[in-house]
Amino acid sequence: MNILLVTQNYLPFIGGVEMHARQVAHKLIEGGNQVSVIASNFAPNKLPKRSAMLHGSLLAPSFDDYTDGPVPVYALTPRSMDRLKMLPIALRATPKLQRYAYHPLHKMGYRSYRSVYLPRLRTMAAKADIIHVLAHDYIGWTAQQAARENGIPCVVTPFVHPNQWGDGPNDVAYYKRADAVIGLVETDTEYLHSLGVPAEKTHTIGVSPDTLPTVDPQGFRKKYELEGVPFVLYVGRMMAQKGASALVAATARLWETRPDVQVIFIGPGSDEETAIFRNADPRLKYLGKVSAQEKADALAACDVFCMPSMSEILPTVYLEAWTYGRPVVGGRAHGLPELVEGNKAGFAVSQDGNDVAAALLRLLNDSELRERLGAAGKNLVAEKYAVDAVTGQLEALYKNLVAVRHPNKRTALSG
């Protein structure tokens, strides 16, 4: 098959969706498919909050096409003339208009985005058997239009965050037009049903952890003078919804009874994040941005992984921690209690510091409980979220959709 993966962000931008797209692309190519990636952004969003919504369209940093190993990556980023054509999108960032006409402005801006990018997407779609969009918003809508004009199926994985993003009326209409819509976990799929997406179009297929073949937990402990010291690990951006501040707040209660515990944070290393840890207790360490190897070493070395998020669906960093047999203290975002506690792989807590501290103390004070929950998480990943399993489900879905749309291709795809 010739598969076109479309995502809002791609490497060097780093995040869970981006790593998932990369894993799928490389694995599908290993299986003999042709795969290309199209993305609209490759850099972190550094715009002021008011104009941040323009980062993926009008104000997206320009970037060149490149190859990620065997994967050709095409940058749908604007040139000077493109920005002029897309100027109407700027109205979305007007405070009063944004407040009272968010969705109409969103839809209006799409017209100018589509006029710039649909011709290129239409040309690329002409060579594909199927398009899989791991995103919503303008690039997803445009890719879907290109698929329809070329008569090929379009699969959408929307990564909806209930009542935060991805569930507006324009997005829901986009999901309903798709040939298939993927929820990451059952609660995610159920939420899509509640939005009006037909059950016969929905499928539940997860993501996979980004792990390395070898890790050196003892080396990590030695490097940071953690030998024989229990420590809690947080990996991610220091965003309020991810719960980093809740973990910081939990340390006061944690240290009342376990003053020996250290808390390690790994994140992108922005100035704002660094400021949080300035003059902090030395038992609270911020390592900033580290290599993939060091992140994996840290996950394998920690006693407990903690990220009490209120804005995740299926966090790959939870899967990574479980891969190394570590229990997770997760958040209560929609679906996370079922994922974490439903699989007996950790605890789901609120972002109240006392709740976070209580869960951490329960695990830190009971090695048998830590081992049991960590082992359950490890088994869960091996059975349900391994790269081969996830990619295999996606490939089977692609083949079925292409065969239904073009019955004469069924024999070729089954070979």
C-alpha positions as CSV (number, residue, x, y, z in Angstrom):
1,M,0.0,0.0,0.0
2,N,0.9,3.6,-0.5
3,I,0.0,5.3,2.8
4,L,0.0,9.0,3.5
5,L,0.2,9.9,7.2
6,V,-0.8,13.5,8.0
7,T,0.0,15.0,11.4
8,Q,0.0,18.5,12.8
9,N,3.5,18.2,14.2
10,Y,6.5,16.0,13.4
11,L,10.1,15.7,14.4
12,P,12.2,17.7,15.4
13,F,9.0,18.6,17.4
14,I,8.8,16.0,20.2
15,G,5.6,14.7,21.7
16,G,3.5,11.6,22.1
17,V,1.6,12.0,18.8
18,E,4.7,12.7,16.9
19,M,6.5,9.7,18.2
20,H,3.5,7.5,17.4
21,A,3.4,8.8,13.9
22,R,7.1,8.1,13.5
23,Q,6.8,4.6,14.9
24,V,3.9,3.7,12.6
25,A,5.6,5.1,9.5
26,H,8.8,3.2,10.1
27,K,7.0,-0.1,11.0
28,L,4.7,0.1,8.0
29,I,7.8,0.6,5.7
30,E,9.4,-2.4,7.3
31,G,6.3,-4.4,6.3
32,G,6.8,-3.5,2.6
33,N,4.5,-0.4,2.4
34,Q,5.3,3.0,0.9
35,V,4.8,5.7,3.5
36,S,5.1,9.5,3.4
37,V,4.5,12.0,6.2
38,I,3.0,15.5,5.8
39,A,3.1,17.9,8.8
40,S,2.4,21.6,9.3
41,N,4.7,22.3,12.2
42,F,8.2,21.2,13.4
43,A,9.0,23.5,16.2
44,P,7.7,24.3,19.8
45,N,5.0,27.0,20.0
46,K,6.7,30.1,21.4
47,L,3.9,32.6,20.5
48,P,2.0,34.6,23.2
49,K,-1.1,32.9,24.5
50,R,-3.4,35.2,22.5
51,S,-1.9,34.2,19.1
52,A,-0.9,30.6,20.0
53,M,-3.7,29.2,17.9
54,L,-2.1,30.6,14.8
55,H,1.1,28.5,15.3
56,G,0.0,25.7,13.0
57,S,-1.2,27.9,10.1
58,L,-0.6,31.6,9.6
59,L,2.4,31.9,12.0
60,A,3.9,28.4,11.5
61,P,7.7,28.6,11.2
62,S,8.9,27.8,7.7
63,F,10.6,24.4,7.3
64,D,12.0,22.4,4.5
65,D,11.1,18.9,3.3
66,Y,13.5,16.2,4.5
67,T,13.8,12.4,5.0
68,D,13.5,10.7,8.3
69,G,15.5,7.6,7.5
70,P,13.4,5.8,4.9
71,V,10.4,8.2,5.4
72,P,10.0,11.2,3.2
73,V,8.6,14.1,5.3
74,Y,6.8,17.0,3.5
75,A,6.5,20.4,5.3
76,L,3.2,22.2,4.8
77,T,4.6,25.4,6.1
78,P,3.9,28.9,4.7
79,R,6.0,31.0,2.4
80,S,5.6,34.8,2.4
81,M,2.9,34.8,-0.3
82,D,1.1,32.0,1.6
83,R,0.9,34.1,4.7
84,L,-0.7,37.0,2.8
85,K,-3.3,34.7,1.4
86,M,-4.0,33.3,4.9
87,L,-4.3,36.7,6.6
88,P,-8.1,36.2,7.4
89,I,-7.0,33.5,9.8
90,A,-5.6,36.3,12.0
91,L,-9.1,37.2,13.0
92,R,-9.2,34.1,15.2
93,A,-6.8,35.8,17.5
94,T,-8.9,38.9,18.0
95,P,-9.9,38.8,21.7
96,K,-13.6,39.9,21.5
97,L,-14.3,38.1,18.2
98,Q,-12.6,35.0,19.6
99,R,-14.8,35.1,22.7
100,Y,-18.1,35.4,20.9
101,A,-17.5,33.8,17.5
102,Y,-14.8,31.2,18.0
103,H,-16.3,28.4,15.9
104,P,-17.5,30.6,13.0
105,L,-14.1,32.3,12.8
106,H,-12.5,28.9,12.9
107,K,-14.5,27.7,9.9
108,M,-14.0,31.0,8.0
109,G,-10.2,30.8,8.4
110,Y,-10.2,27.3,6.9
111,R,-11.2,28.7,3.5
112,S,-8.0,30.6,3.1
113,Y,-5.9,27.8,4.5
114,R,-7.5,25.4,2.1
115,S,-6.9,27.7,-0.9
116,V,-3.2,27.6,-0.1
117,Y,-2.6,23.9,0.7
118,L,-5.4,21.8,-1.0
119,P,-3.7,21.8,-4.4
120,R,-0.5,20.3,-2.9
121,L,-2.4,17.8,-0.8
122,R,-4.6,16.8,-3.7
123,T,-1.5,16.0,-5.8
124,M,0.0,13.9,-3.1
125,A,-3.2,12.1,-2.4
126,A,-3.4,11.1,-6.0
127,K,-0.5,8.7,-5.5
128,A,-1.8,7.2,-2.2
129,D,-4.2,4.3,-1.5
130,I,-5.2,5.7,1.9
131,I,-4.7,8.8,4.1
132,H,-4.5,8.5,7.8
133,V,-4.7,11.9,9.7
134,L,-3.4,11.9,13.2
135,A,-4.8,15.3,13.9
136,H,-7.8,17.6,13.4
137,D,-7.9,21.3,12.6
138,Y,-7.0,22.8,9.2
139,I,-4.4,20.3,8.0
140,G,-6.7,17.4,8.9
141,W,-9.7,18.9,7.2
142,T,-7.7,19.7,4.1
143,A,-6.2,16.2,3.9
144,Q,-9.7,14.7,4.2
145,Q,-11.0,16.9,1.3
146,A,-8.0,15.8,-0.8
147,A,-8.9,12.2,0.0
148,R,-12.5,12.6,-1.0
149,E,-11.5,14.3,-4.3
150,N,-9.2,11.4,-5.1
151,G,-11.7,8.8,-4.1
152,I,-9.6,7.2,-1.4
153,P,-10.4,6.4,2.2
154,C,-9.5,8.7,5.0
155,V,-8.9,7.5,8.6
156,V,-8.8,9.9,11.4
157,T,-7.2,9.6,14.9
158,P,-8.4,12.8,16.5
159,F,-6.8,12.6,20.0
160,V,-9.9,14.4,21.4
161,H,-9.4,16.0,24.9
162,P,-13.0,16.3,26.2
163,N,-14.1,19.9,26.8
164,Q,-10.5,21.1,26.0
165,W,-10.0,20.6,22.3
166,G,-11.1,18.5,19.4
167,D,-14.8,18.3,20.2
168,G,-16.1,21.5,18.6
169,P,-18.9,21.4,16.0
170,N,-16.4,21.8,13.1
171,D,-14.3,18.9,14.4
172,V,-17.3,16.7,15.0
173,A,-18.5,17.2,11.4
174,Y,-15.0,16.3,10.2
175,Y,-15.1,13.0,12.2
176,K,-18.5,12.1,10.8
177,R,-17.2,12.5,7.2
178,A,-14.2,10.2,7.8
179,D,-14.3,6.6,6.6
180,A,-13.0,5.4,10.0
181,V,-12.3,7.2,13.3
182,I,-9.9,5.8,15.9
183,G,-10.2,6.1,19.7
184,L,-7.1,5.2,21.7
185,V,-8.9,3.5,24.6
186,E,-12.5,2.4,25.0
187,T,-13.5,5.5,26.9
188,D,-12.1,7.6,24.1
189,T,-14.2,5.7,21.6
190,E,-17.3,6.0,23.8
191,Y,-16.8,9.8,23.9
192,L,-16.6,9.8,20.0
193,H,-20.0,8.0,20.0
194,S,-21.4,10.6,22.4
195,L,-20.4,13.3,19.9
196,G,-22.4,11.6,17.2
197,V,-19.8,9.6,15.4
198,P,-21.5,6.4,14.1
199,A,-20.4,3.3,16.0
200,E,-19.8,1.4,12.7
201,K,-17.1,4.0,11.8
202,T,-15.2,3.8,15.1
203,H,-12.3,1.5,16.1
204,T,-10.2,1.3,19.2
205,I,-6.4,1.1,18.5
206,G,-3.8,2.4,21.0
207,V,-0.4,3.8,20.6
208,S,3.0,2.3,21.5
209,P,5.8,3.3,23.9
210,D,9.0,4.7,22.5
211,T,11.5,2.4,24.2
212,L,15.2,1.6,23.6
213,P,16.7,-1.9,23.3
214,T,19.1,-1.4,26.3
215,V,18.9,0.8,29.4
216,D,21.4,1.5,32.3
217,P,19.4,2.3,35.4
218,Q,22.4,1.9,37.7
219,G,24.4,4.2,35.5
220,F,21.7,6.9,35.8
221,R,21.6,6.5,39.6
222,K,25.4,6.8,39.8
223,K,25.5,9.9,37.6
224,Y,23.0,11.8,39.8
225,E,24.1,10.4,43.1
226,L,20.9,8.4,43.6
227,E,22.5,5.0,44.6
228,G,20.4,3.5,47.3
229,V,18.0,6.5,47.3
230,P,14.3,6.1,46.5
231,F,13.1,8.5,43.8
232,V,10.0,9.6,42.0
233,L,10.2,10.6,38.3
234,Y,8.2,13.1,36.2
235,V,8.8,13.3,32.5
236,G,7.0,15.9,30.4
237,R,6.3,19.6,29.8
238,M,5.7,21.6,33.0
239,M,2.2,22.4,32.0
240,A,-0.4,22.9,34.7
241,Q,-2.8,20.3,33.2
242,K,0.0,17.6,33.2
243,G,0.3,18.0,37.0
244,A,3.9,19.0,37.5
245,S,3.0,21.7,39.9
246,A,0.8,19.2,41.8
247,L,3.8,17.0,42.2
248,V,5.9,19.9,43.4
249,A,3.2,20.7,46.0
250,A,3.1,17.1,47.1
251,T,6.7,17.1,48.2
252,A,6.0,19.0,51.5
253,R,3.8,16.2,52.7
254,L,5.9,13.5,51.2
255,W,9.0,14.7,53.0
256,E,7.2,14.8,56.3
257,T,7.4,11.0,56.5
258,R,9.9,10.2,53.8
259,P,12.6,12.8,53.9
260,D,15.0,10.4,52.0
261,V,12.9,10.5,48.8
262,Q,14.1,12.6,45.9
263,V,11.9,13.8,43.1
264,I,13.4,14.1,39.6
265,F,11.9,16.2,36.7
266,I,12.8,15.9,33.0
267,G,11.3,18.3,30.5
268,P,12.0,20.5,27.5
269,G,14.1,23.0,29.6
270,S,12.4,26.3,28.8
271,D,13.2,29.4,30.9
272,E,9.7,29.2,32.5
273,E,10.3,25.7,33.6
274,T,13.8,26.4,34.9
275,A,12.5,29.3,37.0
276,I,10.2,26.9,38.9
277,F,13.1,25.0,40.3
278,R,15.4,28.0,41.1
279,N,16.3,27.9,44.8
280,A,14.3,24.7,45.3
281,D,15.0,22.1,47.9
282,P,18.0,20.0,46.6
283,R,15.9,16.9,46.9
284,L,13.9,18.2,44.0
285,K,16.0,18.1,40.9
286,Y,15.2,19.4,37.4
287,L,17.4,17.9,34.7
288,G,15.8,19.8,31.8
289,K,16.0,18.2,28.3
290,V,17.9,14.9,28.2
291,S,18.7,12.4,25.5
292,A,16.3,9.6,24.6
293,Q,18.8,7.2,26.2
294,E,19.0,9.1,29.5
295,K,15.2,9.4,29.6
296,A,14.9,5.6,29.2
297,D,17.6,5.1,31.9
298,A,15.7,7.3,34.3
299,L,12.4,5.5,33.7
300,A,14.1,2.1,34.3
301,A,15.8,3.5,37.4
302,C,12.9,5.2,39.2
303,D,10.8,3.7,42.0
304,V,7.6,5.4,40.9
305,F,6.6,7.4,37.8
306,C,4.3,10.3,38.6
307,M,2.4,12.5,36.1
308,P,-1.1,13.3,37.5
309,S,-2.4,14.7,34.2
310,M,-5.8,16.1,33.5
311,S,-5.4,16.3,29.8
312,E,-4.3,12.9,28.4
313,I,-5.9,10.0,26.6
314,L,-3.3,7.3,26.4
315,P,0.0,8.9,27.6
316,T,3.0,7.1,25.9
317,V,5.1,8.0,28.9
318,Y,2.9,5.9,31.1
319,L,3.4,3.0,28.7
320,E,7.2,3.6,28.7
321,A,7.2,3.5,32.6
322,W,5.2,0.3,32.5
323,T,7.6,-1.2,29.9
324,Y,10.3,-1.0,32.6
325,G,8.0,-2.4,35.3
326,R,7.4,0.8,37.1
327,P,4.1,1.7,38.8
328,V,2.4,4.9,37.7
329,V,0.7,7.6,39.7
330,G,-1.5,9.1,36.9
331,G,-4.2,11.7,36.7
332,R,-8.0,11.7,36.4
333,A,-8.3,12.9,32.9
334,H,-11.1,11.2,30.9
335,G,-10.2,7.5,30.6
336,L,-7.0,7.6,32.8
337,P,-8.6,5.9,35.9
338,E,-9.8,3.0,33.7
339,L,-6.3,2.8,32.1
340,V,-4.3,3.0,35.3
341,E,-6.4,1.6,38.0
342,G,-8.6,-0.6,35.8
343,N,-5.5,-2.5,34.7
344,K,-4.2,-2.6,38.3
345,A,-1.0,-0.8,37.2
346,G,-1.0,2.2,39.6
347,F,-3.2,4.9,41.1
348,A,-5.2,7.7,39.5
349,V,-5.3,10.8,41.6
350,S,-6.5,14.4,41.5
351,Q,-4.1,17.3,41.3
352,D,-4.5,18.0,45.0
353,G,-1.0,17.8,46.5
354,N,-2.2,15.7,49.4
355,D,-3.8,13.2,47.1
356,V,-0.6,12.9,45.1
357,A,1.5,12.5,48.2
358,A,-0.8,9.8,49.6
359,A,-0.5,7.7,46.5
360,L,3.3,8.1,46.4
361,L,3.7,7.2,50.1
362,R,1.6,4.1,49.6
363,L,3.8,2.9,46.8
364,L,7.2,4.0,48.3
365,N,6.4,2.3,51.6
366,D,5.4,-1.0,50.0
367,S,7.9,-2.7,47.7
368,E,5.7,-5.7,47.1
369,L,2.9,-3.4,45.9
370,R,5.2,-1.5,43.6
371,E,6.4,-4.7,42.0
372,R,2.9,-6.1,41.6
373,L,1.5,-2.9,39.9
374,G,4.6,-2.4,37.8
375,A,4.4,-6.0,36.6
376,A,0.7,-5.6,35.7
377,G,1.6,-2.5,33.6
378,K,4.5,-4.4,31.9
379,N,2.1,-7.2,30.9
380,L,-0.5,-4.7,29.7
381,V,2.0,-3.1,27.3
382,A,3.3,-6.4,26.0
383,E,-0.1,-7.7,25.3
384,K,-1.9,-4.6,23.9
385,Y,0.4,-1.8,23.1
386,A,3.5,-3.3,21.5
387,V,4.5,-1.6,18.3
388,D,3.8,-4.8,16.2
389,A,0.4,-5.2,17.7
390,V,-0.7,-1.5,17.1
391,T,0.7,-1.3,13.6
392,G,-0.8,-4.6,12.7
393,Q,-4.2,-3.4,13.7
394,L,-3.8,-0.2,11.7
395,E,-2.6,-2.0,8.6
396,A,-5.5,-4.4,8.7
397,L,-7.9,-1.5,9.0
398,Y,-6.2,0.2,6.0
399,K,-6.4,-2.9,3.8
400,N,-10.1,-3.4,4.6
401,L,-11.1,0.2,3.8
402,V,-9.1,0.2,0.6
403,A,-10.6,-3.2,-0.5
404,V,-14.2,-2.0,0.3
405,R,-13.6,1.2,-1.7
406,H,-11.8,-0.5,-4.5
407,P,-12.7,-4.3,-4.6
408,N,-10.3,-4.9,-7.5
409,K,-7.4,-4.1,-5.1
410,R,-8.4,-6.8,-2.5
411,T,-6.2,-9.5,-4.0
412,A,-3.1,-7.3,-4.3
413,L,-3.4,-6.0,-0.7
414,S,-3.8,-9.5,0.7
415,G,-0.5,-10.6,-0.9
